């Protein structure tokens, strides 16, 4: 259906910040959403708090997939990939998203903070250009969070956190890993 989504509850160890290292999501994706809209592909949470969001946005210059940290009022765009080819919409594609992190320890906490250091996206085995955001961002300040991940929502956001700025995926997802 149009408002269907999939919730993947991750093992407990994934929610421990000391275990954060590489996040890798791959799946087959068929996107039917068109127009100037923001469509959620994947939402990653720590408990009830959204930590990462991958979404597709239609603009005058084409369709882009974006990754944001801390979706909401204080969100920070980590990376934007695109414009995607016109054939992206309405066709099945194999998508792989890879996120690498580093741990930063401090004297005030026994647990480290996690800093996003690299983000890659592949469509049908080809690396999609996303520019070099990491060269202009203060990683320690702008791309840091202090938790692991407990669940991932595919095709939408948590039912407890409706967002009027985003809509659920119109399309299909298969073989999520």
N, C-alpha and C positions, 0 to 999 in steps of 0.2 A: 504494500500500500504506500501511499504518499507520505505518511507520517511515521512509517516503521523505522526502527533503528535497532542496532544490536549493541548490547552491553557485554563487554568482556571483563570479568573480574580477574585481576592478576593475582598471582601467588603472593602471600604475605611478605616475602623477602623483597619484592619489587617496591614496596612502600617504604623501605628503609633507605635513607639518603646515602648511607655508606655503600649501598649496592648499585647506585646509579653509575653507569659507565657509557654504554651504547644502547640506544633505543632503535630498533629496526622494525618497521611495519611494511609488509608487502601484501598485496592483494590484486585481484582483478577488479576493475572498476569500469562501469558504464554510466557516464554522466549525461543526463538528458536536460539538465537545467540550462536555460538560456536567458539572455538579457542581462541587465545591470543589477545583478543580485549577488549576495554573499551566501554560498552554499557550504555547509559544514560537511567535511569529509571524515575527519577523525577529531575527537575531543579526548584529551587525557586528563584524568583527575587524581588528586590526592584527597581521599575522603570525599567531602562535598565541595571541595575547592577546585575549580578548573585551573590547570597548570599550563597546558599546551593545546593549541587549536590549529589544525590544518584545514584551510577552507579554499574554495575556488571563488574568484570574484570576476565578474564580467565588467569590462570597461570599454570605452570608445576605442582603445588601442588593442583590445583582445582579451583573452581569458588568462588569468594568472592564478597560480596556487600559492598561498601565503601561509607562513608559519608564524603564530604569535605566541608570546609568553604572557601568562596571566591574563587571559581574555577578560574583557570588561573595561572599566573606567581607566585602569592603569596599564593596559596592555601595551606591549612593545613588539613591533614587527621584527622578527628574527631574520627572516629571509623571504624573498618573493621570487618565484620562478615563472618565466614566461617572457613574451606571450606564447601560449601553447598554439600548436598548429590548428588550423580550422577543422581538421579531421578528428580532433580530440573528442569533440562532442558527438554523442550518438554512436560511438564505436567502443567495443571492449578494448581495454588497455591493461597491461601489467604495470602496476605502480609500486615502486619501492621508495620508502622514506627512511633515511638514516640520520641519526642525531648522535653526535659525540659530545661527551661532557667531561669536565675535569672537576676535581674536588678541591675546595679551598678550606683549610682549617684555620680556626682562630683561637685565641686564648680564652675567649668567653664562652665557648660551647664545646662539648665533647663530640658533637656531630658536625661534620663539615657542611658547607654550602655546596651547591652544584652550579657550575657555570657552563652554559652551552658554548662550545668552542667551534663546532662545525655542523653544518646541515647540508645534506645532499638529497636530491630527488632524481629518480630514474623512471623513464617511461619506455616501456618495451625494450629495456636493456640499455637505453641511451641516456647519458647524463644530461639533465636539463640545466641550462645556464641560469644562474640566479644572481649574477653580479657578485660583488665582493663586499657585502655589508659588514663582514667581520673586521675589515680593515679600518672602518670608520666608527665602530661602536666600542664603547668602554665595556668590555666583557664583564669585568668584576662588578660594575655598577648596574649595567642595563640587562644582562642576561643571566642573572643569578636567582636561584630559588632554593629553598631549604627543606625540600621533602622529596620523597620518592613518588611513585605512581601506584595507585590502587586499582584503577579501572580505566578502560578505554571505551568510548562510545563510538560506534561506526555509523555514519550517515546522519548524525544529529547530536544534540547536546543532551545532557541529563534531563529527564522529565521534570525534576525539581528546579531547574534553572532555565526557564524559557527565555529566549532572546528575540526581541522584535527586529534586531538588526540582521539576523541570520535566519536562513530557513534550512529545513532538513533536505537531504539529498533527494533529488528526483532522478531516479536511475536504479542501478543494481550493483551489488557488491558480491564477490565470490572468493572463496579460498583465502580468507584473511589469516595471516600468520604474523 
